[in-house]
Amino acid sequence: MPCEVKPRFVLLYGSQKGQAQSIAEGIFEEADKHGFEAELSCLNENEKYNLEKERAPVVFIVSTTGDGEPPDNALKFVKNLKKKTLPSDHYQHLTYALLALGDTNYANFCNCGKTIERRLQELGAKQFYATGYADDGVGLELVVDAWLEGLWSAVKQASQKMASDASAQQKGNVMQTPAFLEVQLNRLSLSDHQPDEKNTSNNATDGKHATVVEQTAATESKPGSSESRTELSSAPSLTSSLPPLSESALNIPALPPSYLDVSLLEVDAVAETLGPANKGALHEVPISKAVKMTSGDAVKTALLFELDISDFQIDYHPGDAFNVFCPNSAVEVEKLLHRLGLWDKQNHHVCISLLKDTKKKGGKVPTHIPNNSSLLYLLTWCLEIRSVPKKVFVRALVEHTGDSMQKRRLQELCSKQGAADYNLFVRDQNLSILELLTAFPSCLPSLSLLIEHLPKLQPRPYSAASSCLRHPGKLHFVFNLVEFPACSGRPDGKRGLCTGWLFDLISPALESSGSRLLPKVHVSLRPNGSFRPPSDPAVPFVMVGPGTGVAPFIGFLQQREKQRLENPGAAFGETWLYFGCRHKDKDFLFREELEDFVSNGTLNHLKVCFSRDNEEVEWEGAQSTARPRYVQHNLLLDSKAITSVLLEKSGSIYVCGDAKNMAKDVNDTLMEMIKTELQVDQLEAMKTLAVLREEKRYLQDIWG
Ligand code: FAD
């Protein structure tokens, strides 16, 4: 029998937290079903692909990290792509599609994807499918799902076109390469995404989504269904929905193939080393001080920790951050063990291998689980059990759920039609697998499913809030205790994993006025080479850091203070700090220290605003008397001076803190300031900001 050769395409990803990778892996797994051979590689595995000679379609899935930077595993690729020496026809033979992942809360939305796209086009490559820009700020799936739906027909068209061009060339018919594709190249965006009707029909069984036949489980006559109906009629919740969703046919993702074989081995009790994996590369440092920085009635609790690093080789600079390695909560691990029915096996060793005959292509045994670790260790130190279960995980849970009502609701939550409910009840509530299992008591997943779907437990980074010139052998950091309120799937609130753990570590000492011995934590340095004060002290700079975002600037200013003392005759550029908090008397972090910097001349301009003080006065007063509430309002008041620092005096601006709103608002304000001061239009203002970024004079260090 003749062996059918499937057309191939190349699939490349650059991924920081694994999202781009998992989308690429999903495409890879689907390829066979769509009649293609996909060749999947990470962008840094350049020995596995050759774009210089590639004649098949190429699909890029790339995320953006930090201040618009490429993910670590795409850095080299982007660097090479940007080389000015490449001729303008370098990639003329290449046809590509690109899905860019980003977050509009950050100023450089999808910057890595945009950079790759711009360079590919400058080098002659042709796009065969509209670029998708997926926004983690509102939910990646809103764009990703639509983009994936259209991908296959686009790859097919591109592949056929290339094959016919190639055969025409072989026949010597090389008169002209016709204009490449007639596919629609409008960019996909949230606003213009319309569900594709053909895929929402009951017959859509060939694509990513398969239609569920049992359409209206909520109306099936089952014991308890009348109760559920009563609940349904009031409001939707995590566990119940309302029409039309509860009655509609659903497009749910294909069931991901399982790929791990996990068994538990009873072993003689052995003392297991506790602490994070790969401990050798970390430093276990003592906490030497912990101070509560906010008053008792402040909405948020901010704490300052001092670490004693005098016995360690940790050479940090202001602007650097460092990772704190924390375990999962012992209470949650215990509950999960009970819920999985594995409590009595917690000390068994977990043996993991690749499932024989798995249909998952490219499945690997996770490298973040050390050999011979116990189940308890695995759940405590290796897996992010707090992570929000992705839709594909929810899809897999359906198969392990006994009760038909619960099954139907899980199907809804992972379906296209239930996307809004998933966002509302799962994603936005930061629900964990334990909380989901508690809400769906008839769901009993296997341990292997959890290991397949839960990501690696990540350390939490914190910005250094000190300079070792002022505090030799010490490292400070400051954080807000993260609090998640109670919600539909969580009767009681909970604290952030790392901030809650740090708080619990030191609270006995705080209560006993610091007389107790403080514990140790595992940390590693996370340098940030570009987030540094200007190397020339004569250059002026502006710092924008509300709340805990002020942390790195305390380090900047401590360093500057010391430099000024040591070089009394030298010229120092002006320094500006924009700080904001809710109330002057409750959460004005580092108040005394900042005021000292002002009085000794280290800080020339301290601009502080309070968002919640004098609320009544403000609302009574008309708009004209509105006082600045947020850092961007104060920036706007100094529009002339700040644009002069940036555009006439070659100064720099640094923004640190909350990514959700602040960074974007500051960016928009800077744009307005440039428009007004330079009398230019939006496009010119954007270009000016882009140049500042390119020259590393507009830098962000934001999180949230
Ligand atoms: P988790 O259990 O991981 O929950 C985090 C989730 O809570 C997020 O998904 C988010 O949706 C939500 N959330 C609500 N409020 C906040 C909030 N205020 N911060 C973060 N997430 C929030 N944090 C600091 O407080 N101080 C710092 O100096 C600091 N520096 C950082 C530097 C870098 C380079 C990065 C990437 C992050 C930094 N962070 C800093 C954030 C910090 O790493 C943690 O994300 C944060 O402390 C929450 O950790 P957690 O484990 O307690 O919360």
Residues whose N, C-alpha, C, O or C-beta is under 5 A from the ligand:
A	BS01	FAD	A321 R460 P461 Y462 S463 V478 F479 N480 V482 R495 G496 L497 C498 T499 G500 T548 A551 I702 W703 G704
